[in-house]
Amino acid sequence: MPRTAIYPGSFDPITRGHEDLIERSLRFVDRVVVAVAVNPGKQYLFSVAERMDLLAEVLGGVEGVDVRSFEGLSADFARDVGAEIVVRGLRAISDFEYESQMALMNRRLNQRLETVFLVPALHLTYLSSSLVKEVAQFGGDIDEFVHPSVGAALKEKYGS
């Protein structure tokens, strides 16, 4: 039976760090469902449709990757898509406390669900969507941090 993982997040926008984790997770699963979170209480730069389009464009050539949006609990979404693994990235030790709490809660909500933590490639460790947006907002060079289509979308949003 194929092994399926979910990689939930806001992906506002997808960065090279996200790409790295997605591609590396395919070493131990057959399928990764990139799960775009829809949270009405959060303010996003890109709409759900825009985030989905950017993800599809960036990951379109990667075999074994599906892009879907979800609302609600990731533990329920994992069950719905037949996933038994949640992939999460840990950039710094400060990420661990929150991520471990989420992993334990997800396992409590869905006993078949395990969380796998991946550390990004060294040159991407400091990278986050928030940081990329801030650099883009002030006209900084983001070319090495995001796919060219994401860079173009950010430049269009910020008018630079």
Backbone as JSON, one array per atom type, in Angstrom:
{
  "sequence": "MPRTAIYPGSFDPITRGHEDLIERSLRFVDRVVVAVAVNPGKQYLFSVAERMDLLAEVLGGVEGVDVRSFEGLSADFARDVGAEIVVRGLRAISDFEYESQMALMNRRLNQRLETVFLVPALHLTYLSSSLVKEVAQFGGDIDEFVHPSVGAALKEKYGS",
  "N": [[0.84, -1.18, 0.0], [0.58, 2.22, -0.85], [2.49, 4.77, 0.78], [1.36, 7.67, 2.32], [1.82, 11.09, 2.99], [1.01, 14.15, 4.67], [1.7, 17.57, 4.24], [1.11, 20.14, 5.93], [0.35, 23.65, 5.87], [0.52, 27.27, 5.61], [1.73, 28.37, 3.4], [2.3, 30.94, 2.33], [4.06, 32.97, 0.89], [4.96, 29.9, -0.92], [8.24, 28.8, -0.31], [11.77, 28.28, -1.11], [12.62, 26.72, 0.96], [10.32, 25.28, 1.73], [9.98, 23.83, -0.63], [12.28, 22.24, -0.56], [11.78, 20.59, 1.71], [9.49, 19.22, 0.87], [10.37, 17.79, -1.41], [12.39, 16.21, -0.24], [10.9, 14.7, 1.55], [9.7, 12.88, -0.09], [11.46, 10.83, -0.25], [10.86, 8.96, 1.65], [8.15, 8.49, 1.55], [5.43, 7.67, -0.68], [3.7, 9.48, -1.67], [2.97, 12.9, -1.3], [0.78, 15.09, 0.12], [0.36, 18.32, -0.24], [-0.9, 20.47, 1.91], [-2.86, 23.12, 1.94], [-3.6, 25.45, 4.25], [-6.69, 26.81, 5.26], [-7.63, 29.4, 7.0], [-9.89, 31.32, 8.38], [-9.47, 33.24, 10.35], [-6.95, 34.25, 10.0], [-4.8, 36.6, 8.38], [-3.87, 36.71, 5.11], [-1.39, 37.28, 2.57], [-1.64, 36.28, 0.0], [-4.47, 34.92, -1.66], [-6.36, 31.87, -1.09], [-6.76, 30.57, -3.53], [-4.73, 31.78, -5.07], [-2.44, 30.91, -3.67], [-2.68, 28.15, -4.04], [-2.43, 28.04, -6.84], [0.2, 29.01, -7.17], [1.64, 27.02, -5.79], [1.0, 24.8, -7.39], [2.22, 25.56, -9.77], [4.93, 25.74, -9.02], [5.43, 23.14, -8.04], [4.53, 21.48, -9.99], [5.94, 19.71, -11.69], [6.84, 17.72, -10.05], [6.75, 14.45, -9.3], [4.37, 12.54, -7.49], [3.33, 14.43, -5.82], [0.58, 16.13, -4.54], [-1.6, 18.91, -4.46], [-3.71, 20.41, -2.22], [-6.41, 22.17, -0.65], [-7.45, 22.81, 2.73], [-9.74, 23.0, 5.45], [-10.08, 23.32, 8.9], [-9.16, 20.66, 11.13], [-5.89, 19.32, 10.88], [-5.44, 16.67, 11.5], [-7.87, 15.44, 10.91], [-8.0, 15.99, 8.17], [-5.81, 14.51, 7.28], [-6.74, 11.91, 7.75], [-8.85, 11.91, 5.92], [-7.51, 11.93, 3.44], [-6.09, 9.63, 3.55], [-3.61, 9.6, 4.8], [-0.87, 8.79, 6.92], [1.2, 10.08, 7.98], [2.56, 13.14, 9.06], [4.37, 15.75, 7.81], [6.68, 18.0, 9.02], [8.58, 20.98, 9.28], [11.53, 21.91, 11.01], [13.13, 24.71, 11.82], [14.57, 25.98, 13.78], [15.5, 25.55, 17.22], [13.56, 26.77, 18.67], [11.21, 26.31, 17.27], [10.52, 23.77, 18.0], [9.02, 23.34, 20.44], [6.33, 24.25, 19.96], [5.72, 22.7, 17.67], [6.01, 20.08, 18.64], [3.93, 19.95, 20.5], [1.75, 20.19, 18.75], [2.11, 17.83, 17.28], [1.66, 15.86, 19.22], [-1.02, 16.43, 19.89], [-2.24, 15.97, 17.41], [-1.77, 13.22, 17.15], [-3.29, 12.33, 19.25], [-5.83, 12.98, 18.34], [-5.96, 11.46, 16.06], [-5.04, 8.42, 16.06], [-3.47, 6.91, 14.33], [-1.71, 8.58, 13.19], [1.47, 9.85, 12.62], [4.1, 12.16, 13.26], [6.7, 13.51, 11.38], [9.67, 15.15, 11.69], [11.56, 17.37, 9.81], [14.68, 18.81, 9.15], [15.55, 21.73, 7.49], [17.62, 22.19, 4.52], [20.92, 23.37, 5.13], [21.55, 25.95, 4.06], [19.05, 27.04, 3.91], [17.93, 27.28, 6.36], [17.24, 29.57, 7.88], [15.13, 30.64, 6.56], [11.85, 31.9, 5.99], [8.37, 32.27, 5.14], [7.32, 34.67, 6.04], [9.61, 36.26, 6.39], [10.58, 36.36, 3.77], [8.46, 37.76, 2.55], [8.72, 40.21, 3.85], [11.25, 41.11, 2.98], [10.72, 41.28, 0.24], [8.7, 43.21, 0.23], [10.09, 45.54, 0.78], [11.61, 45.82, -1.42], [13.86, 44.21, -1.65], [16.24, 41.72, -2.85], [14.94, 38.67, -3.69], [15.37, 36.46, -5.16], [16.9, 34.07, -4.78], [15.49, 32.8, -2.8], [12.93, 32.03, -3.48], [10.89, 30.42, -5.99], [10.94, 31.53, -9.42], [8.32, 32.26, -10.37], [6.95, 32.76, -8.01], [8.44, 34.86, -7.02], [7.8, 36.8, -8.98], [5.06, 37.06, -8.49], [5.09, 38.11, -5.9], [6.39, 40.56, -6.36], [4.47, 41.75, -7.94], [2.35, 41.98, -6.09], [3.45, 43.77, -4.25], [4.06, 45.88, -5.85], [6.59, 46.38, -6.92]],
  "CA": [[0.0, 0.0, 0.0], [1.41, 3.43, -0.9], [2.55, 5.61, 1.99], [0.98, 9.05, 2.05], [2.06, 12.09, 4.04], [0.54, 15.5, 4.42], [2.59, 18.66, 4.65], [0.2, 21.27, 6.07], [0.92, 24.97, 6.11], [-0.17, 28.36, 4.93], [2.42, 28.55, 2.12], [1.95, 32.32, 1.95], [4.03, 32.03, -0.22], [5.89, 28.78, -0.88], [9.64, 29.21, -0.41], [12.7, 27.2, -1.44], [12.65, 25.85, 2.13], [9.18, 24.37, 1.58], [10.29, 22.93, -1.75], [13.29, 21.3, -0.06], [11.14, 19.6, 2.58], [8.57, 18.4, 0.07], [11.15, 16.86, -2.23], [13.09, 15.26, 0.62], [9.94, 13.79, 2.17], [9.4, 11.84, -1.07], [12.41, 9.74, -0.06], [10.31, 7.94, 2.56], [6.73, 8.26, 1.27], [5.14, 7.61, -2.11], [2.85, 10.62, -2.04], [2.87, 14.01, -0.34], [-0.31, 16.02, -0.12], [0.66, 19.65, 0.29], [-2.21, 20.86, 2.43], [-2.91, 24.58, 2.12], [-4.54, 25.76, 5.33], [-7.64, 27.9, 5.11], [-7.95, 29.84, 8.34], [-10.55, 32.62, 8.25], [-8.98, 34.17, 11.36], [-5.62, 34.74, 9.64], [-4.73, 37.49, 7.23], [-2.86, 36.23, 4.17], [-1.07, 38.15, 1.43], [-2.21, 35.62, -1.17], [-5.71, 34.18, -1.43], [-6.21, 30.42, -1.18], [-6.62, 30.23, -4.95], [-3.39, 32.2, -5.51], [-1.46, 30.01, -3.06], [-2.82, 26.88, -4.73], [-1.86, 28.2, -8.18], [1.66, 29.1, -7.06], [2.13, 25.69, -5.44], [0.88, 23.93, -8.58], [3.24, 25.98, -10.73], [6.25, 25.4, -8.49], [5.57, 21.7, -7.82], [3.85, 20.76, -11.06], [6.76, 18.66, -12.3], [7.32, 16.78, -9.04], [5.88, 13.28, -9.24], [4.01, 12.11, -6.15], [2.88, 15.57, -5.02], [-0.76, 16.68, -4.78], [-1.85, 20.16, -3.74], [-5.13, 20.55, -1.85], [-6.67, 23.08, 0.47], [-8.29, 22.22, 3.77], [-10.19, 23.84, 6.55], [-10.31, 22.47, 10.07], [-8.04, 19.99, 11.78], [-5.03, 18.56, 9.98], [-5.62, 15.25, 11.82], [-9.03, 15.0, 10.13], [-7.63, 16.04, 6.76], [-4.94, 13.35, 7.05], [-7.63, 10.75, 7.67], [-9.62, 12.02, 4.68], [-6.68, 11.63, 2.27], [-5.41, 8.36, 3.77], [-2.22, 9.83, 5.23], [-0.5, 8.39, 8.28], [2.39, 10.85, 8.35], [2.56, 14.59, 8.91], [5.72, 16.27, 7.65], [6.83, 19.37, 9.54], [9.95, 21.47, 9.27], [12.06, 22.57, 12.2], [14.24, 25.58, 11.44], [15.35, 26.33, 14.97], [15.03, 24.86, 18.43], [12.34, 27.46, 19.13], [10.06, 25.7, 16.59], [10.24, 22.43, 18.52], [7.98, 23.3, 21.48], [5.02, 24.33, 19.32], [5.53, 21.57, 16.77], [5.82, 18.84, 19.42], [2.56, 20.01, 21.03], [0.86, 19.89, 17.64], [2.27, 16.41, 16.95], [0.98, 15.08, 20.26], [-2.46, 16.62, 19.74], [-2.65, 15.27, 16.2], [-1.78, 11.79, 17.44], [-4.44, 12.09, 20.14], [-7.03, 13.08, 17.52], [-5.89, 10.44, 15.02], [-4.02, 7.52, 16.63], [-2.63, 6.34, 13.28], [-0.93, 9.68, 12.61], [2.8, 10.14, 13.16], [4.72, 13.37, 12.73], [8.12, 13.41, 11.05], [10.28, 16.47, 11.64], [12.71, 17.49, 8.93], [15.46, 20.05, 9.26], [15.83, 22.16, 6.12], [19.02, 22.3, 4.1], [21.61, 24.39, 5.93], [21.46, 27.29, 3.47], [17.66, 27.48, 3.95], [17.48, 27.17, 7.74], [16.71, 30.83, 8.41], [14.12, 31.13, 5.63], [10.42, 31.76, 6.3], [7.51, 33.06, 4.25], [7.22, 36.04, 6.59], [10.86, 36.98, 6.11], [10.61, 36.6, 2.33], [7.51, 38.84, 2.26], [9.27, 41.49, 4.33], [12.32, 41.52, 2.06], [10.08, 41.66, -1.02], [7.95, 44.45, 0.45], [11.0, 46.67, 0.76], [12.36, 45.83, -2.67], [15.09, 43.42, -1.59], [16.39, 40.63, -3.81], [14.43, 37.41, -3.13], [15.5, 35.44, -6.21], [17.42, 32.78, -4.3], [14.63, 32.28, -1.74], [11.66, 31.56, -4.02], [10.77, 30.09, -7.42], [10.71, 32.77, -10.17], [6.91, 32.65, -10.44], [6.61, 33.31, -6.7], [9.07, 36.18, -7.0], [7.0, 37.69, -9.81], [3.79, 37.31, -7.79], [5.38, 39.02, -4.78], [6.66, 41.88, -6.92], [3.17, 42.31, -8.37], [1.59, 42.35, -4.88], [4.05, 44.94, -3.59], [4.24, 46.95, -6.83], [8.0, 46.73, -7.12]],
  "C": [[0.89, 1.25, 0.0], [1.35, 4.22, 0.4], [2.29, 7.04, 1.6], [1.26, 9.91, 3.26], [1.33, 13.36, 3.66], [1.61, 16.47, 4.92], [1.7, 19.9, 4.74], [0.94, 22.58, 6.34], [0.12, 26.03, 5.39], [0.44, 28.6, 3.55], [2.09, 29.91, 1.52], [3.2, 33.19, 1.87], [4.95, 30.84, 0.03], [7.31, 29.32, -1.08], [10.5, 28.02, -0.85], [12.83, 26.23, -0.26], [11.52, 24.83, 2.09], [9.46, 23.34, 0.49], [11.26, 21.84, -1.3], [12.64, 20.2, 0.78], [10.21, 18.67, 1.81], [9.34, 17.35, -0.72], [11.86, 15.82, -1.38], [12.14, 14.28, 1.28], [9.56, 12.66, 1.21], [10.42, 10.69, -1.03], [11.83, 8.63, 0.81], [8.8, 7.75, 2.45], [6.55, 8.25, -0.25], [4.4, 8.85, -2.59], [2.85, 11.64, -0.92], [1.71, 14.89, -0.78], [0.07, 17.33, 0.57], [-0.68, 20.27, 0.62], [-2.22, 22.35, 2.79], [-4.01, 24.9, 3.12], [-5.4, 26.97, 4.98], [-8.09, 28.26, 6.52], [-8.57, 31.23, 8.25], [-10.06, 33.67, 9.26], [-7.61, 34.75, 11.05], [-5.71, 35.65, 8.42], [-3.57, 37.05, 6.35], [-2.59, 37.29, 3.1], [-1.72, 37.6, 0.17], [-3.48, 34.89, -0.78], [-5.41, 32.68, -1.5], [-5.97, 30.01, -2.62], [-5.23, 30.61, -5.47], [-2.31, 31.28, -4.94], [-1.48, 28.65, -3.74], [-2.18, 26.95, -6.13], [-0.34, 28.26, -8.13], [2.27, 27.74, -6.71], [2.09, 24.76, -6.64], [1.95, 24.28, -9.61], [4.64, 25.54, -10.28], [6.46, 23.89, -8.44], [4.99, 20.85, -8.93], [4.64, 19.61, -11.66], [7.23, 17.61, -11.31], [6.32, 15.63, -8.91], [5.62, 12.88, -7.79], [3.52, 13.23, -5.26], [1.48, 16.0, -5.48], [-0.89, 17.95, -3.94], [-3.35, 20.26, -3.49], [-5.24, 21.59, -0.75], [-7.52, 22.34, 1.49], [-8.62, 23.25, 4.82], [-10.45, 22.91, 7.73], [-9.03, 21.85, 10.57], [-7.21, 19.19, 10.78], [-5.14, 17.06, 10.26], [-6.81, 14.67, 11.04], [-8.71, 14.97, 8.64], [-6.75, 14.85, 6.4], [-5.77, 12.09, 6.89], [-8.37, 10.74, 6.34], [-8.81, 11.63, 3.44], [-5.88, 10.34, 2.43], [-3.96, 8.49, 4.17], [-2.03, 9.36, 6.67], [0.72, 9.15, 8.79], [2.12, 12.33, 8.11], [4.02, 15.01, 8.83], [5.72, 17.7, 8.16], [8.32, 19.73, 9.52], [10.3, 22.13, 10.59], [13.28, 23.39, 11.79], [15.16, 25.86, 12.61], [14.76, 25.6, 16.16], [13.74, 25.49, 18.94], [11.09, 26.91, 18.45], [9.6, 24.42, 17.3], [9.09, 22.39, 19.53], [6.58, 23.31, 20.85], [4.75, 23.09, 18.48], [5.33, 20.25, 17.53], [4.43, 18.81, 20.05], [1.55, 19.66, 19.95], [0.92, 18.4, 17.28], [1.54, 15.53, 17.96], [-0.54, 15.22, 20.16], [-2.98, 15.89, 18.5], [-2.73, 13.76, 16.42], [-2.95, 11.43, 18.35], [-5.74, 12.08, 19.34], [-7.11, 11.99, 16.46], [-4.74, 9.51, 15.39], [-3.08, 6.93, 15.58], [-1.64, 7.36, 12.72], [0.38, 9.89, 13.36], [3.34, 11.4, 12.52], [6.21, 13.13, 12.55], [8.64, 14.84, 10.91], [11.5, 16.42, 10.73], [13.38, 18.84, 9.16], [15.79, 20.48, 7.83], [17.32, 22.12, 5.81], [19.65, 23.5, 4.81], [21.44, 25.8, 5.36], [20.03, 27.84, 3.46], [17.11, 27.56, 5.38], [16.79, 28.42, 8.26], [15.48, 31.31, 7.64], [12.69, 30.89, 6.13], [9.64, 32.61, 5.31], [7.42, 34.5, 4.73], [8.45, 36.86, 6.26], [10.96, 37.31, 4.62], [9.66, 37.75, 1.97], [8.07, 40.19, 2.7], [10.36, 42.0, 3.4], [11.71, 42.01, 0.75], [9.36, 43.01, -0.89], [8.85, 45.68, 0.34], [11.97, 46.63, -0.42], [13.67, 45.05, -2.66], [15.07, 42.27, -2.59], [15.98, 39.31, -3.15], [14.64, 36.23, -4.08], [15.99, 34.09, -5.71], [16.5, 32.1, -3.28], [13.33, 31.66, -2.25], [11.79, 31.24, -5.51], [10.49, 31.4, -8.17], [9.24, 33.2, -10.25], [6.42, 33.24, -9.12], [7.2, 34.71, -6.57], [8.28, 37.2, -7.8], [5.68, 38.04, -9.12], [3.99, 38.27, -6.61], [5.63, 40.44, -5.29], [5.37, 42.55, -7.38], [2.35, 42.77, -7.16], [2.12, 43.65, -4.27], [4.34, 46.08, -4.56], [5.67, 47.36, -7.03], [8.58, 45.98, -8.29]]
}
